[in-house]
Amino acid sequence: MYPDLQKELATFERRTPKSAEAHKKNLKRIPLGVASNYRAYDPYPIFVKEGRGSKFRDLDGNEYIDHNLCFGALMAGHCHPAVMKAVEKRLSTGTMFGMPHDLEWELAEEVCNRFPVEMVRFGNSGTEATMHAVRLARAATGRDKVLKFEGAYHGLHDTALVSVKPHAPEFGDVNAPTSVPAGLGVPKATIANVPVATFNDLRSVELRFKQNQGEIAAIILEPILMNVGLCMPQPGFLEGLRDIATKNGALLIFDEVKTGAKLGWGGASEYFGVKPDMICLAKSIGGGLPLAAFGTHKSVMDLISQHKVFHGGTYNTNPVSMAAGLATFREVLTRENYAHVDKLSKKLTEGYRKIVAKSGLQAYVASAGANGALMFYPQEIRNYRDWTTIDVDLWRHYWFAMVNRGVMAQPYWWDEQWTISVQHTEADIDKHLAAFSDIASSLTKAQQERMAVAVH
Ligand SMILES: Cc1ncc(COP(=O)(O)O)c(C=O)c1O
């Protein structure tokens, strides 16, 4: 570990002793000391005390401008007043019934008016949304295989846990990536049913369809690959997938768990002008409460209506989450608020670019809608394998140095990206840029020294 990173880590530990202590306690009873593996990192994760608007405070009282926002699930920001009002009102009239109620119709209308789907079912997490979408696609086509892209994350069910972060040499040839389980416990039979292709490479997709003729039920993808920082689809890629899916009688599933709310008013299909057959939504549509949805054509949903495909869930459409979702669609994810976020995103992106250019740092800034990331690469990445070449220590230097200056620039992990909420302000962006400006030259120095060592 090089000295500037060491210095930032020492500062981090000096500022956050209560988090260290809380983590130690958690470790006794909770694996990794966290409730989701993504929350664990060295030396220990920051423990939160409270959040409001665009900021949160840790157990030691340090305040941060929050661009983590629960891994992008809080485009609303913390405690958005409209969401809080709707939730508080609903809390006193019963939180769960397991019976239908009047908010279901209203939120279903909101989803179907905004996204190109005719019918929708609700759930609680992105994992549920993609799991049910995939099952429906299998049922609709009578086929078992689902094509996914290497490096893509779609949640925690078996089909999704294939080639999420595979390593060399198991991941094989980039033109025909090997399907690799993302951990133990994923059945071999599942792996065999998940052919993998390379993002931004239509030939690798065509090859898979050729090798599995009449067997692939669906292509599932994030329209922007956001499990590798931020990797844009190259022009023609989404259109090409649309054609390949149609030609082969497979369904095209857009996993819009992240992009659905954060790219713009109508999500990725509006942003890119490509219509999928199915859409999966979660994260930011709940405004801070657990809420998910999957939607598709009526003809596909008829499989549920006819009791041919099973879908259920005790917590589905609990009135508190539904009230939050309704307030989010109507009062948070408005065209006006998207314009505000776009303005802030432009300011942040351009600000970063200027600082990068001035400092000589070898990096670029990718951004789309409310999302963006500082990408430590000499040129734009196009797929998962490009992403793996990152200098992890340099990225850690960036993240901890920003945190030490009161800015959580994005969730921890170099496969994530920042989110700008509707409650962020110009002053937040100014502070974010000031922090980055403060550390840029030390990042550049470290990078140049490390590159010089690598050459020799
Ligand atoms: C694109 C995408 N799909 C699905 C999921 C899974 O969502 P959840 O964590 O709510 O199960 C995530 C979570 O990060 C995601 O980013």
The ligand as a Gaussian input file, in Angstrom:
#p B3LYP/6-31G(d) Opt

LIG

0 1
 C      -29.459000      -3.857000     -11.959000
 C      -29.874000      -4.507000     -10.685000
 N      -30.759000      -5.513000     -10.718000
 C      -31.171000      -6.130000      -9.599000
 C      -30.675000      -5.766000      -8.375000
 C      -31.134000      -6.463000      -7.141000
 O      -31.933000      -5.614000      -6.384000
 P      -32.174000      -5.882000      -4.822000
 O      -30.892000      -5.610000      -4.132000
 O      -33.267000      -4.921000      -4.462000
 O      -32.616000      -7.294000      -4.687000
 C      -29.746000      -4.716000      -8.286000
 C      -29.188000      -4.322000      -6.985000
 O      -28.193000      -3.666000      -6.885000
 C      -29.331000      -4.082000      -9.472000
 O      -28.432000      -3.091000      -9.450000

